[in-house]
Amino acid sequence: MPDSTTDLAPPAPMLAPPLLEAAFEAHENPAAMAPGHNFARPAAAPRPGIKRDKFIGFARDEASANLLHDALAGYLPNTNQVHVLDFRSALSILAAMTTPEIVLVDLSGEDQPLNAIMELADVVEAGTVVLTLGENQSLNFYRTVTKGLGIKDYLPKPLTKGAIEQHFLPVIANIVDNGVNLRTGRALAVAGARGGVGTSTIAANLAWYLSQELHRHTVLMDGELSTGTIALNLDVAASNGLAVALETPERVDQLLIERSMRAGGDRLHVLAALEALDKPLSFSPDSAASFLQNLRSRYNYVIADAGARLEPFGRALLFNVQQRIIVMDPSMISIRNLTRLMTLPGGSSQSTRVMLVLNKAGAPGGLAQSYMEQTMGLRFDAVIPDLPRIVPRTTQLGAQAATLRGPFRNGIATLAQALGAVTPAV
């Protein structure tokens, strides 16, 4: 079973979509529940004329619900949610509604989880795929529920994002969209709470770590088309291919992308522009989203440096990626600007959890990490100490500080782990 990691973000409330209101009302009125069937005997077909939702999930605790939401973001319609309810409440709601194509339930707290599964079989309709969570970590229990009781898959707690993506996501992605590419990569945008916090440095080192240490095919993209420093940080040449792809999306094909890329190492490609300051750039938000999707279909990770100035392309990246990462330094300006950055809207496939990195921790005159976390009401996902003798020197040489073993590399590794990136199995 995968190792557990701690979700440091505060839990967000899970709200029921309007389409489920009737089911939640029926939960308060058990007499309204409709009978179902058992997995072990033939079941009637789903009720005709009623369109089934794709998914509904229930987790007993908010931490698990948030982790599920983050791991499944982008693969479920906006109306399909993970709700914080115990098994009995979930059972009542499922009995009163048209069962979605996929149902995820949490068996935690049930004294007889096998009996609970049989009760669940009585309320779901034919063709429903059932995924379960629980507290039992026994291999015999796993085999019993998956081989003998018809459960598609079971994950024991504590959950990890990597385990959800490995076991649940393929099932959900296949059913939600049979044409989905399960190898589609993740797009991440790294933004700075203010200038000078090290946004480009974190983005470049994260991309290097994912590609070199975790062996993931990675694209590092500069979101500042005229003043970006990513190409300089990696000691590669800039290209005008990125601007061309954004302004003329109809011209984008694999050949254009390959010609625009610059090799930054094994499995690492760099896409950066250095357009003239007086050159007007005009592109639609749709072209940015389409280009990102094109890259995701070819690479495991797309790391975008959105910068701190939030130019139009940087804003488009922040909206369309699956995960935002905000880099801060130990200053009150970073805390103030974080509040503003949190208000920026994101796309439907974006994780609701923004990841935070504290760079230059312990810098002379800087705020203490504990004070910042208490003031923000949030905890940092990764903390990188102030290393004035290491980071500037490596950057000026076109190298990455993460190549050197020590606290900087450890901070980048912690960030990669928080993102769910793990070394692929041999």
C-alpha positions in Angstrom: 0.0 0.0 0.0 1.3 3.5 -0.7 2.8 5.6 2.0 0.7 8.4 3.5 1.4 12.1 3.3 -0.2 14.8 5.3 -2.5 17.3 3.6 -1.5 20.6 5.2 -4.2 22.7 3.6 -7.3 23.6 5.6 -10.3 21.6 4.4 -12.8 23.3 2.2 -16.5 22.7 2.5 -18.1 20.3 0.1 -21.5 21.5 -1.1 -24.2 19.4 -2.7 -25.1 20.3 -6.3 -28.7 21.3 -7.0 -29.4 18.1 -8.9 -29.0 16.2 -5.6 -31.3 18.3 -3.5 -34.1 15.8 -3.9 -31.9 13.0 -2.8 -30.7 14.9 0.3 -34.3 15.7 1.2 -35.2 12.0 0.9 -32.3 11.3 3.3 -34.3 13.2 5.9 -37.4 11.2 4.9 -36.5 7.5 4.8 -40.0 6.5 3.8 -39.3 8.0 0.3 -36.4 5.6 -0.4 -36.7 3.3 -3.4 -35.7 -0.4 -3.3 -32.7 -1.5 -5.3 -30.8 -4.8 -6.0 -28.0 -6.9 -4.7 -24.7 -7.4 -6.5 -25.2 -11.1 -6.2 -28.4 -11.4 -8.0 -29.7 -10.1 -11.4 -30.7 -6.5 -11.3 -33.3 -4.5 -13.2 -32.0 -2.1 -15.8 -31.7 1.6 -14.8 -34.9 3.5 -14.8 -35.7 4.6 -18.4 -35.9 8.2 -19.4 -33.6 9.4 -16.6 -30.1 10.5 -17.4 -27.5 9.2 -14.9 -24.9 11.5 -13.5 -21.3 10.4 -14.0 -20.1 10.3 -10.4 -21.0 10.8 -6.8 -18.6 10.4 -3.9 -18.8 10.3 -0.1 -16.0 10.5 2.4 -16.4 10.4 6.2 -13.8 13.1 6.9 -13.0 16.4 5.2 -9.3 15.7 4.7 -10.1 12.6 2.6 -12.8 14.5 0.7 -10.4 17.3 -0.2 -7.7 14.9 -1.2 -10.1 13.1 -3.5 -11.3 16.3 -5.0 -7.8 17.5 -5.8 -6.7 14.2 -7.3 -9.9 13.9 -9.5 -10.1 17.5 -10.5 -10.4 17.8 -14.3 -11.9 14.4 -14.8 -15.4 15.0 -13.3 -18.1 17.5 -14.3 -18.5 20.5 -12.0 -21.8 19.1 -10.7 -20.2 15.8 -9.5 -18.8 16.3 -6.0 -17.3 14.5 -3.1 -19.5 15.0 0.0 -18.5 14.7 3.6 -21.0 12.1 5.0 -20.8 8.9 6.9 -21.7 5.6 5.3 -25.3 5.4 6.7 -26.1 8.9 5.4 -24.6 8.1 2.0 -26.6 4.9 1.9 -29.9 6.9 2.5 -29.1 9.4 -0.2 -28.1 6.7 -2.8 -31.4 4.9 -2.1 -33.4 8.0 -2.9 -31.7 8.9 -6.2 -31.0 7.6 -9.7 -27.6 6.0 -9.0 -24.7 7.6 -11.0 -22.4 5.6 -13.2 -19.7 5.6 -10.5 -20.2 5.6 -6.8 -17.5 6.1 -4.2 -18.3 5.4 -0.6 -16.4 5.4 2.7 -16.8 2.3 4.9 -14.9 3.9 7.8 -16.7 3.6 11.1 -18.7 0.5 10.1 -18.3 -2.4 12.5 -19.2 -4.9 9.8 -17.9 -3.4 6.5 -18.7 -6.6 4.5 -22.4 -6.3 5.6 -22.3 -2.6 4.7 -21.2 -3.5 1.2 -24.2 -5.9 0.8 -26.5 -3.2 2.0 -25.0 -0.9 -0.6 -25.6 -3.5 -3.3 -29.3 -3.3 -2.5 -29.6 0.4 -3.3 -27.4 0.9 -6.4 -28.7 0.3 -9.9 -27.4 -2.0 -12.6 -24.2 -1.0 -14.3 -23.0 1.1 -11.4 -19.2 0.9 -10.7 -18.5 1.0 -7.0 -15.2 2.3 -5.4 -14.7 2.1 -1.7 -12.5 3.6 1.1 -12.0 2.2 4.5 -9.9 1.6 7.6 -9.2 -2.1 7.0 -5.6 -2.6 5.6 -5.8 -6.4 5.3 -4.9 -7.9 2.0 -7.6 -10.6 2.6 -10.2 -8.0 3.0 -9.1 -6.3 -0.2 -9.4 -9.6 -2.1 -12.8 -10.4 -0.6 -14.4 -7.1 -1.5 -12.8 -6.8 -5.0 -13.0 -10.5 -6.1 -16.1 -11.7 -4.2 -18.4 -8.7 -3.7 -18.1 -6.9 -7.0 -16.3 -3.8 -5.7 -14.1 -2.3 -8.5 -11.4 -1.1 -6.2 -10.7 -0.4 -2.5 -8.2 2.0 -0.9 -7.3 1.8 2.8 -6.8 5.0 4.8 -4.8 7.1 5.2 -5.1 8.2 1.6 -2.5 9.7 -0.6 -2.9 11.6 -3.8 -0.7 9.2 -5.7 -2.7 6.2 -4.6 -6.0 7.8 -5.7 -4.5 8.7 -9.1 -3.1 5.2 -9.5 -6.2 3.2 -8.5 -9.3 5.3 -8.8 -8.4 7.8 -11.6 -8.1 5.2 -14.4 -11.5 3.8 -13.5 -13.2 7.2 -13.4 -11.4 8.6 -16.5 -12.4 5.6 -18.6 -16.1 5.8 -17.6 -16.4 9.6 -17.7 -14.9 9.8 -21.2 -13.9 6.6 -23.1 -11.8 8.7 -25.4 -9.7 10.3 -22.6 -6.0 9.8 -22.8 -5.0 8.4 -19.4 -1.4 9.5 -20.1 -2.5 13.1 -20.3 -0.1 15.1 -18.2 -0.6 17.7 -15.5 -0.2 21.4 -16.1 1.1 23.5 -13.1 1.6 27.2 -12.9 4.1 28.8 -10.6 3.3 32.4 -9.7 5.1 34.8 -7.4 3.4 36.7 -4.6 5.7 39.6 -5.6 8.7 40.2 -7.8 12.0 38.8 -6.6 10.7 35.9 -4.6 12.3 33.3 -6.8 9.4 32.2 -9.0 11.5 31.3 -12.0 14.1 29.6 -9.8 11.5 27.4 -8.2 9.8 26.6 -11.5 13.1 25.7 -13.2 14.3 23.6 -10.4 11.0 21.8 -10.0 11.0 21.0 -13.7 14.6 19.8 -13.5 13.8 17.6 -10.5 10.7 16.0 -12.1 12.6 15.2 -15.4 16.0 14.2 -14.0 15.2 12.6 -10.7 11.7 11.2 -11.2 12.2 10.5 -15.0 9.1 12.3 -16.1 8.9 13.9 -19.5 8.5 17.6 -18.6 8.1 20.9 -20.4 9.2 24.1 -18.7 7.4 27.1 -20.2 8.0 30.8 -19.7 4.8 32.8 -19.2 6.5 36.1 -19.7 6.8 36.4 -23.4 9.0 39.6 -23.5 10.9 39.7 -20.2 11.1 36.1 -19.0 14.3 34.5 -17.7 13.6 30.8 -18.0 15.8 30.4 -21.1 18.6 32.2 -19.4 18.3 30.1 -16.3 18.6 26.9 -18.3 21.3 28.3 -20.6 19.2 27.7 -23.8 18.2 29.9 -26.6 14.7 31.6 -26.8 12.3 30.9 -29.6 9.5 32.8 -31.3 7.5 29.6 -31.6 5.5 30.2 -28.5 4.2 33.6 -29.7 3.4 32.1 -33.1 1.5 29.2 -31.5 -0.6 31.6 -29.4 -1.3 34.1 -32.1 -2.1 31.5 -34.8 -3.4 28.4 -33.1 -4.5 26.9 -36.4 -0.8 26.5 -37.2 0.0 24.5 -34.1 1.1 21.0 -34.9 3.7 18.6 -33.6 6.4 19.9 -35.9 5.9 23.5 -34.8 6.1 22.4 -31.1 9.2 20.3 -31.7 11.0 23.2 -33.5 10.1 25.6 -30.8 11.4 23.4 -28.0 15.0 23.6 -26.6 16.5 20.7 -24.7 17.2 21.5 -21.1 18.3 17.9 -20.2 17.2 14.4 -20.5 13.3 14.4 -20.6 13.3 18.2 -20.1 12.3 20.6 -22.8 12.1 24.4 -22.6 9.7 26.6 -24.3 10.5 30.3 -23.9 10.2 33.4 -25.9 12.0 36.8 -25.9 9.8 39.0 -28.0 10.6 42.6 -28.7 9.3 45.0 -26.0 7.4 47.1 -28.6 5.9 44.1 -30.3 2.1 43.9 -29.7 1.0 40.3 -28.9 -2.6 39.4 -29.5 -4.1 36.0 -28.7 -7.3 34.6 -27.3 -7.7 32.8 -24.0 -8.9 29.8 -26.0 -5.6 29.5 -27.9 -3.7 29.4 -24.6 -6.0 26.6 -23.2 -5.7 24.7 -26.5 -1.9 25.0 -26.5 -1.7 23.7 -22.9 -3.9 20.8 -23.7 -1.7 20.0 -26.7 1.4 19.9 -24.5 -0.4 17.8 -21.8 -1.1 15.1 -24.4 2.6 14.7 -25.0 4.3 15.3 -21.7 3.8 14.1 -18.1 4.2 17.6 -16.6 3.9 21.1 -18.0 5.5 23.6 -15.6 4.6 27.2 -16.4 6.4 30.2 -14.9 3.5 32.6 -14.7 5.7 35.3 -13.1 4.7 37.9 -10.6 3.5 40.7 -12.9 0.7 38.5 -14.2 0.8 39.5 -17.8 -2.0 38.4 -20.1 -0.4 35.1 -20.9 0.5 34.5 -17.3 -3.1 35.1 -16.3 -4.3 32.7 -19.0 -1.9 30.0 -17.6 -3.1 30.5 -14.1 -6.7 30.0 -15.2 -6.2 26.9 -17.3 -3.7 24.8 -15.4 -4.8 22.0 -13.0 -2.7 23.2 -10.1 -1.5 26.6 -8.9 1.7 27.1 -6.9 2.4 30.4 -5.3 5.9 31.3 -4.2 6.3 33.7 -1.3 9.2 35.2 0.6 9.1 36.0 4.4 7.6 39.5 4.0 4.3 41.2 4.7 4.0 42.2 1.1 3.8 38.5 0.2 1.1 37.9 2.8 -0.9 40.8 1.5 -0.6 39.8 -2.2 -1.4 36.2 -1.4 -4.9 37.3 -0.4 -5.4 39.0 -3.7 -4.0 36.1 -5.7 -6.4 33.7 -4.0 -9.4 35.7 -5.5 -8.3 35.0 -9.1 -10.8 32.6 -10.7 -9.7 29.3 -12.0 -11.0 26.9 -14.6 -13.3 24.0 -13.9 -10.5 21.4 -14.0 -8.4 23.3 -11.5 -7.7 22.0 -8.0 -9.4 24.2 -5.3 -6.2 23.9 -3.2 -3.5 26.4 -4.0 -0.1 25.1 -3.0 2.3 27.5 -1.1 6.1 27.6 -1.1 8.1 29.7 1.3 11.4 30.6 -0.4 14.3 32.4 1.3 13.1 31.3 4.7 15.2 32.6 7.5 16.5 35.6 5.5 17.8 38.5 7.6 14.9 40.8 8.6 12.3 38.3 7.3 9.2 37.1 9.0 9.2 33.8 10.9 7.5 30.9 9.2 5.2 30.2 12.2 4.1 33.9 12.2 3.3 33.8 8.5 1.3 30.6 8.8 -0.6 31.9 11.8 -1.4 35.1 10.0 -2.5 33.4 6.7 -4.4 30.6 8.4 -2.5 28.3 6.0 0.5 26.1 6.1 3.3 25.9 3.5 3.7 22.8 1.4 7.4 23.3 1.0 9.9 25.6 2.7 13.3 26.5 1.2 15.9 28.3 3.3 17.7 31.4 2.3 20.9 30.3 0.5 22.5 33.5 -0.9 25.8 31.7 -1.7 24.3 28.8 -3.6 21.2 29.8 -5.6 22.5 33.0 -7.3 25.8 31.3 -8.2 24.2 28.2 -9.8 21.6 30.4 -11.7 24.3 32.6 -13.2 26.0 29.5 -14.5 22.8 28.2 -16.1 22.7 25.3 -13.6 20.0 24.3 -11.1 20.5 24.5 -7.4 18.6 21.2 -7.0 21.5 19.4 -8.6 23.4 19.9 -5.3 22.4 17.8 -2.3 21.2 19.9 0.6 18.3 22.0 1.9 17.4 23.5 -1.5 17.1 20.1 -3.2 15.2 18.8 -0.2 12.7 21.6 -0.5 12.1 20.9 -4.2 11.7 17.2 -3.4 9.1 18.0 -0.8 7.2 20.2 -3.3 7.3 17.4 -5.8 6.0 14.9 -3.3 3.2 17.3 -2.3 2.2 17.4 -5.9 1.9 13.6 -5.9 4.9 13.1 -8.1 6.7 9.8 -7.3 9.4 7.7 -8.9 7.8 5.5 -11.5 7.9 1.7 -10.8 10.6 -0.2 -12.6 
